Amino acid sequence: MNTKASFTGSFQPRDGQTLKVVRVAQVTAEPQASDALNGQLATIENYIKGQYGGEVEFIDIAMRGGDAQLEREKYQELFRIIKCQSADVVIAEDQSRFGRFRNKFHQLLNLCFGCGVRLIGISDQFDTATVYSRISTNGLVANVAEAS
């Protein structure tokens, strides 16, 4: 998995001081779920710290598959954080961690665009600051390089 992707968009804290980053991690309900969650969170932290030298505050949204009610609660929490403008960046190891259901990802993408929050999937090189995103006819998100 490529976790060394580098994007050209620089990080800008809303308050000018502390970059507020929501780390989204999601795993299935397997015996090693805790290790997998911790690995995703560490990958995200290393990525952010490699790209941004200032002060960072992390907010974690960690989900384990198999519990629909818990997943709903975590999405509500994530959406509340974004709406309250308590985050500068929402980031996951890969785009699929934002949710198994397309409609949830579309809601998240629209909310981030509307609230000025940067959305990143590291291994997919998906970054709303450096690519245009479009919803294809089958509902999947595709990346289109910036036109210059």
C-alpha positions as CSV (number, residue, x, y, z in Angstrom):
1,M,0.0,0.0,0.0
2,N,1.4,3.4,-1.0
3,T,1.3,5.6,2.1
4,K,4.0,8.0,0.9
5,A,1.8,9.9,-1.5
6,S,2.5,13.6,-1.5
7,F,0.0,16.3,-2.5
8,T,0.7,19.8,-3.5
9,G,-2.0,21.4,-1.5
10,S,-0.6,22.8,1.8
11,F,-2.4,22.5,5.1
12,Q,-4.0,25.6,6.5
13,P,-5.4,25.7,10.0
14,R,-8.6,27.7,10.3
15,D,-7.3,29.3,13.5
16,G,-3.9,29.9,12.0
17,Q,-2.2,27.9,14.8
18,T,-3.4,24.3,15.3
19,L,-4.3,22.0,12.4
20,K,-7.4,20.0,13.5
21,V,-7.4,16.6,11.8
22,V,-10.1,14.0,12.0
23,R,-8.6,10.5,11.5
24,V,-11.2,8.0,10.2
25,A,-10.3,4.4,10.6
26,Q,-12.6,1.4,9.9
27,V,-12.1,-2.4,10.2
28,T,-14.2,-5.5,10.1
29,A,-14.9,-7.3,13.3
30,E,-11.9,-9.6,13.2
31,P,-9.7,-10.8,16.1
32,Q,-6.9,-8.3,15.1
33,A,-9.3,-5.4,14.8
34,S,-7.6,-3.3,17.5
35,D,-4.2,-3.7,15.8
36,A,-5.6,-2.8,12.4
37,L,-7.3,0.3,13.8
38,N,-4.1,1.4,15.5
39,G,-2.1,0.8,12.3
40,Q,-4.5,3.0,10.3
41,L,-4.4,5.8,12.9
42,A,-0.5,5.6,13.0
43,T,-0.3,5.7,9.2
44,I,-2.5,8.9,9.1
45,E,-0.5,10.5,11.9
46,N,2.8,9.8,10.2
47,Y,1.4,11.2,6.9
48,I,0.2,14.4,8.5
49,K,3.3,15.0,10.5
50,G,5.4,14.4,7.4
51,Q,3.4,17.0,5.5
52,Y,2.8,19.6,8.2
53,G,5.4,20.9,10.7
54,G,3.1,22.8,12.9
55,E,0.9,21.9,15.9
56,V,-1.7,19.2,15.2
57,E,-4.7,18.1,17.2
58,F,-6.1,14.7,16.2
59,I,-9.8,13.6,16.6
60,D,-10.4,9.9,16.1
61,I,-13.4,8.4,14.5
62,A,-12.8,4.6,14.7
63,M,-15.4,2.1,13.5
64,R,-15.5,-1.7,13.7
65,G,-17.7,-3.4,11.1
66,G,-20.7,-5.4,12.0
67,D,-22.5,-2.9,14.3
68,A,-24.8,-0.7,12.2
69,Q,-26.0,1.4,15.1
70,L,-22.4,2.2,16.2
71,E,-21.5,3.1,12.6
72,R,-24.5,5.4,12.4
73,E,-23.5,7.1,15.6
74,K,-19.9,7.5,14.4
75,Y,-21.1,9.1,11.1
76,Q,-23.3,11.5,13.1
77,E,-20.4,12.4,15.2
78,L,-18.2,13.0,12.1
79,F,-20.8,15.1,10.4
80,R,-21.3,17.2,13.6
81,I,-17.6,17.9,13.8
82,I,-17.5,19.0,10.2
83,K,-20.6,21.2,10.5
84,C,-19.3,22.9,13.7
85,Q,-16.1,23.7,11.7
86,S,-14.1,21.8,14.4
87,A,-11.9,20.2,11.7
88,D,-9.6,21.4,9.0
89,V,-9.0,18.0,7.5
90,V,-10.8,14.6,7.4
91,I,-8.4,11.9,6.4
92,A,-8.4,8.1,6.1
93,E,-5.8,5.5,5.0
94,D,-7.8,4.9,1.9
95,Q,-11.1,6.3,0.5
96,S,-13.0,3.1,1.3
97,R,-12.6,3.8,5.1
98,F,-15.0,6.7,4.7
99,G,-17.8,4.2,4.5
100,R,-19.1,1.1,2.7
101,F,-22.1,2.8,1.4
102,R,-21.8,5.2,-1.5
103,N,-24.5,7.5,-0.2
104,K,-22.6,8.1,3.1
105,F,-19.5,8.9,1.2
106,H,-21.4,11.3,-1.1
107,Q,-22.9,13.0,1.9
108,L,-19.4,13.3,3.5
109,L,-17.9,14.7,0.3
110,N,-20.6,17.3,-0.1
111,L,-20.5,18.3,3.5
112,C,-16.7,18.7,3.4
113,F,-16.9,20.8,0.2
114,G,-19.7,23.0,1.7
115,C,-17.8,23.6,5.0
116,G,-14.4,24.1,3.5
117,V,-12.9,20.9,5.1
118,R,-10.2,19.1,3.2
119,L,-11.0,15.3,2.6
120,I,-8.1,12.9,1.9
121,G,-7.7,9.2,1.2
122,I,-4.0,8.6,1.4
123,S,-3.4,5.4,-0.6
124,D,-5.9,6.5,-3.3
125,Q,-4.2,9.9,-3.7
126,F,-7.7,11.4,-3.2
127,D,-7.5,15.0,-2.0
128,T,-10.1,17.6,-2.4
129,A,-7.4,20.3,-2.3
130,T,-5.6,19.0,-5.4
131,V,-8.0,17.1,-7.5
132,Y,-11.5,17.7,-8.9
133,S,-13.8,15.0,-7.9
134,R,-16.8,14.0,-9.8
135,I,-19.6,11.5,-9.3
136,S,-19.7,9.1,-12.2
137,T,-23.0,7.8,-13.5
138,N,-22.6,4.6,-11.5
139,G,-22.2,6.6,-8.3
140,L,-18.5,6.0,-7.7
141,V,-16.1,8.8,-7.1
142,A,-13.4,9.3,-9.7
143,N,-10.4,11.6,-9.5
144,V,-9.7,14.0,-12.4
145,A,-6.4,15.8,-12.5
146,E,-6.5,19.5,-12.2
147,A,-6.7,21.4,-15.4
148,S,-4.0,24.0,-15.7
